[in-house]
């Protein structure tokens, strides 16, 4: 009787030990783990191989409009070139003068030139050797006899200051190359005479 009682007590204690061990194991399985010391890294998205829309140039679609603009610019350039080619140029004799008053009413100055055939206000480039100056017709002259007495008609009179700048001598008579750059709108002294065709660029 006592032997059976001791066996029962021993079995009960063994069961208690098993239950306690199982509980301990279960508790250990739910203990949270310590966070990893390795830092988390984010992976950057792969760069797109396509160019950004803001950096690409739009392809023009109005080809007809572009063609019309190009043709208009071409016509303008051609008209200007044709007009420039029609302005007189050539070689003439140039003399020099200095007067207090001019036919235009403007005071005498460096840029003042005179011609019997070009309208007042005409702009002309005068070149002697490698030096050039731009003058404006503000007076009439030389006289017919002065134009005709030279081997090449003297169709232009330069201010003494311009002549001195181009040749080194204020009162001088030299051969120059002239190029009319723009016609003036003022009066003309003569419409014919010695050297008229030369002044108008005619042969």
ChimeraX attribute file (.defattr): number of C-alpha atoms within 10 A of each C-alpha:
attribute: neighborCount
match mode: 1-to-1
recipient: residues
	/A:1	5
	/A:2	7
	/A:3	7
	/A:4	9
	/A:5	9
	/A:6	11
	/A:7	11
	/A:8	12
	/A:9	10
	/A:10	12
	/A:11	11
	/A:12	11
	/A:13	12
	/A:14	12
	/A:15	11
	/A:16	12
	/A:17	12
	/A:18	11
	/A:19	12
	/A:20	12
	/A:21	12
	/A:22	12
	/A:23	11
	/A:24	11
	/A:25	11
	/A:26	11
	/A:27	10
	/A:28	10
	/A:29	9
	/A:30	8
	/A:31	8
	/A:32	7
	/A:33	7
	/A:34	6
	/A:35	6
	/A:36	7
	/A:37	6
	/A:38	6
	/A:39	6
	/A:40	7
	/A:41	6
	/A:42	6
	/A:43	6
	/A:44	6
	/A:45	6
	/A:46	6
	/A:47	6
	/A:48	7
	/A:49	6
	/A:50	6
	/A:51	8
	/A:52	8
	/A:53	8
	/A:54	7
	/A:55	7
	/A:56	8
	/A:57	7
	/A:58	8
	/A:59	6
	/A:60	8
	/A:61	8
	/A:62	8
	/A:63	9
	/A:64	9
	/A:65	11
	/A:66	12
	/A:67	11
	/A:68	11
	/A:69	12
	/A:70	12
	/A:71	12
	/A:72	12
	/A:73	12
	/A:74	12
	/A:75	12
	/A:76	12
	/A:77	12
	/A:78	12
	/A:79	12
	/A:80	12
	/A:81	11
	/A:82	11
	/A:83	11
	/A:84	14
	/A:85	10
	/A:86	12
	/A:87	15
	/A:88	19
	/A:89	20
	/A:90	14
	/A:91	18
	/A:92	23
	/A:93	19
	/A:94	28
	/A:95	26
	/A:96	22
	/A:97	20
	/A:98	18
	/A:99	11
	/A:100	8
	/A:101	12
	/A:102	18
	/A:103	15
	/A:104	15
	/A:105	9
	/A:106	12
	/A:107	12
	/A:108	18
	/A:109	18
	/A:110	18
	/A:111	18
	/A:112	25
	/A:113	33
	/A:114	28
	/A:115	27
	/A:116	28
	/A:117	25
	/A:118	29
	/A:119	22
	/A:120	24
	/A:121	20
	/A:122	20
	/A:123	22
	/A:124	23
	/A:125	17
	/A:126	25
	/A:127	17
	/A:128	17
	/A:129	10
	/A:130	6
	/A:131	10
	/A:132	16
	/A:133	16
	/A:134	18
	/A:135	23
	/A:136	25
	/A:137	28
	/A:138	28
	/A:139	27
	/A:140	23
	/A:141	21
	/A:142	21
	/A:143	12
	/A:144	16
	/A:145	11
	/A:146	14
	/A:147	26
	/A:148	16
	/A:149	11
	/A:150	15
	/A:151	10
	/A:152	17
	/A:153	22
	/A:154	31
	/A:155	28
	/A:156	26
	/A:157	25
	/A:158	27
	/A:159	23
	/A:160	23
	/A:161	20
	/A:162	24
	/A:163	25
	/A:164	16
	/A:165	16
	/A:166	19
	/A:167	16
	/A:168	11
	/A:169	14
	/A:170	19
	/A:171	16
	/A:172	15
	/A:173	17
	/A:174	15
	/A:175	18
	/A:176	21
	/A:177	16
	/A:178	24
	/A:179	20
	/A:180	24
	/A:181	17
	/A:182	16
	/A:183	17
	/A:184	17
	/A:185	11
	/A:186	13
	/A:187	16
	/A:188	15
	/A:189	15
	/A:190	15
	/A:191	10
	/A:192	10
	/A:193	12
	/A:194	18
	/A:195	20
	/A:196	18
	/A:197	14
	/A:198	19
	/A:199	26
	/A:200	16
	/A:201	15
	/A:202	11
	/A:203	6
